[in-house]
Amino acid sequence: MTHLPQIKVPATYMRGGTSKGVFFSLRDLPEACQVPGEARDRLLLRVIGSPDPYGQQIDGMGGATSSTSKTVILAKSEQPDHDVDYLFGQVAINKAFVDWSGNCGNLTAAVGAFAISKGLVDPARIPRDGICTVRIWQKNISKTIIAHVPVTAGEVQETGDFELDGVTFPAAEVVIEFMDPADGEGSMFPTGHVVDDLEVPGVGTFRATMINSGIPTIFVNAADIGYTGTELQKDINTDAEALARFETIRAYGALKMGLISDIAEAAGRQHTPKIAFVAPPADYVASSGKEIRASDIDVLVRALSMGKLHHAMMGTASVAIATAAAVPGTLVNLAAGGGEREAVTFGHPSGTLRVGAAARQVDGEWTATKAVMSRSARVLMEGWVRIPANAL
């Protein structure tokens, strides 16, 4: 029987925030994969182990969740006053497609560290000890992100005592600034309103805040869809009818936001928009067993990613939460008690997170100037990934 050998591609497996992904330098990819297209998508699908009808990604690097089915391609930036170009691909688990429609805020925390260690940042800009400011151009959404990466003895510092709910072990803190985070697909509120009535045929009509900031996100009130906002993954992800209902709401929200022109297109755009539900603060027990008190948080938020409730919170959705909280009258703002604010602490299934954001009105339209959060990142493994040569 004839066979083709495996090929190997330099890669680094990294955790960033509450996600994991396979990181590549653009220059290390096979030539046909250094440009967007089918060859690149086939490579990433095979690396991650998709499509997998079993939903486990056993024959690849993916971890069978939206948080661990991710890829990143980095290169020296082609943009003035930036260090690195960051391209994110969300790989579907049981379908043969890579979604390039949005950013991953969690993996953003690892971009600066990778860029420094792989020589993508000018050595003159890297202190021997201190904080290295890495200027990131996010190619998916054409936005600037600033990562403040700790450096010790000229090397990226990965260990430390910063704790992040949703991550078991402490690590070094990486502060991330999302500049002008409205995601580049039109107005921050694409419908022109901070709250709309979203009609979903066969499901109902819901009050919804639809926002483009960090990542396009649809917020609905937990009570309006029969939830409290304290739910954990098992409460949602084991309910096939609930997941189908969320997907239908998400699809019609995408249509109203102008992200798709036909409802059928939503199936091919699973990464964006996100759908989330909010509620006023309440006591609950996080998935780790940690007790969260209502007094610890401003608002409860649960969000779905790639069709399943996220175990913590997506970084980009955290930007959307903070920005929406900063705008009076949104559902997030109202659930948090209303009024003006420049930061919000929200409760998610794994614990809590504080995110700062600034929003202002310009000529009658809301715009976000910056969102700031702390994450952490760590190299888990580096070397080569191998895939069968006939996968390309």
BELHUUR-V301597 format. One record per residue. NEAR is the number of other ideal C-beta (glycine too) atoms within 8 Angstrom. Layout:
NEAR ; NEAR
This chain:
2 ; 3 ; 4 ; 6 ; 5 ; 7 ; 10 ; 7 ; 14 ; 9 ; 13 ; 11 ; 12 ; 15 ; 10 ; 15 ; 16 ; 11 ; 14 ; 11 ; 14 ; 14 ; 13 ; 14 ; 11 ; 10 ; 6 ; 8 ; 13 ; 10 ; 5 ; 9 ; 10 ; 9 ; 6 ; 4 ; 7 ; 5 ; 10 ; 14 ; 11 ; 10 ; 15 ; 13 ; 13 ; 11 ; 14 ; 14 ; 11 ; 15 ; 9 ; 15 ; 5 ; 5 ; 8 ; 6 ; 15 ; 7 ; 5 ; 11 ; 9 ; 13 ; 8 ; 10 ; 9 ; 11 ; 14 ; 11 ; 16 ; 15 ; 14 ; 17 ; 11 ; 16 ; 11 ; 7 ; 10 ; 6 ; 7 ; 3 ; 4 ; 11 ; 12 ; 17 ; 13 ; 14 ; 10 ; 14 ; 13 ; 15 ; 14 ; 14 ; 15 ; 8 ; 7 ; 6 ; 7 ; 12 ; 13 ; 9 ; 7 ; 14 ; 14 ; 16 ; 17 ; 13 ; 16 ; 18 ; 15 ; 15 ; 17 ; 16 ; 14 ; 14 ; 14 ; 14 ; 9 ; 8 ; 5 ; 12 ; 12 ; 6 ; 6 ; 4 ; 8 ; 11 ; 7 ; 7 ; 6 ; 7 ; 8 ; 15 ; 9 ; 15 ; 11 ; 16 ; 14 ; 13 ; 8 ; 10 ; 10 ; 7 ; 13 ; 10 ; 13 ; 11 ; 15 ; 13 ; 14 ; 13 ; 16 ; 7 ; 6 ; 6 ; 7 ; 10 ; 10 ; 10 ; 7 ; 11 ; 4 ; 10 ; 6 ; 12 ; 13 ; 11 ; 11 ; 2 ; 4 ; 8 ; 13 ; 10 ; 10 ; 15 ; 9 ; 16 ; 11 ; 12 ; 10 ; 9 ; 14 ; 10 ; 13 ; 7 ; 9 ; 5 ; 8 ; 13 ; 13 ; 11 ; 8 ; 5 ; 6 ; 9 ; 9 ; 10 ; 7 ; 15 ; 6 ; 11 ; 5 ; 4 ; 7 ; 4 ; 6 ; 12 ; 11 ; 13 ; 14 ; 16 ; 13 ; 13 ; 15 ; 16 ; 16 ; 16 ; 17 ; 17 ; 15 ; 16 ; 12 ; 13 ; 8 ; 8 ; 11 ; 4 ; 10 ; 9 ; 15 ; 10 ; 10 ; 10 ; 10 ; 6 ; 9 ; 15 ; 9 ; 5 ; 8 ; 5 ; 6 ; 8 ; 13 ; 8 ; 10 ; 12 ; 10 ; 11 ; 16 ; 14 ; 12 ; 13 ; 14 ; 16 ; 13 ; 10 ; 13 ; 8 ; 10 ; 11 ; 4 ; 6 ; 8 ; 5 ; 10 ; 13 ; 7 ; 6 ; 12 ; 10 ; 9 ; 11 ; 13 ; 16 ; 13 ; 15 ; 13 ; 14 ; 14 ; 9 ; 10 ; 10 ; 7 ; 8 ; 6 ; 14 ; 8 ; 7 ; 6 ; 8 ; 7 ; 12 ; 7 ; 7 ; 5 ; 9 ; 13 ; 10 ; 16 ; 17 ; 14 ; 15 ; 14 ; 15 ; 12 ; 11 ; 9 ; 12 ; 13 ; 15 ; 11 ; 12 ; 15 ; 14 ; 18 ; 13 ; 17 ; 16 ; 18 ; 17 ; 17 ; 15 ; 17 ; 16 ; 16 ; 14 ; 11 ; 8 ; 8 ; 14 ; 14 ; 15 ; 15 ; 9 ; 13 ; 12 ; 7 ; 7 ; 6 ; 5 ; 10 ; 7 ; 9 ; 15 ; 10 ; 16 ; 16 ; 15 ; 12 ; 12 ; 12 ; 11 ; 13 ; 8 ; 14 ; 11 ; 17 ; 10 ; 11 ; 7 ; 7 ; 7 ; 4 ; 4 ; 9 ; 11 ; 11 ; 15 ; 8 ; 12 ; 17 ; 10 ; 15 ; 9 ; 14 ; 15 ; 14 ; 10 ; 10 ; 7 ; 6 ; 6 ; 5 ; 7 ; 9 ; 7 ; 12 ; 8 ; 9 ; 5 ; 9 ; 11
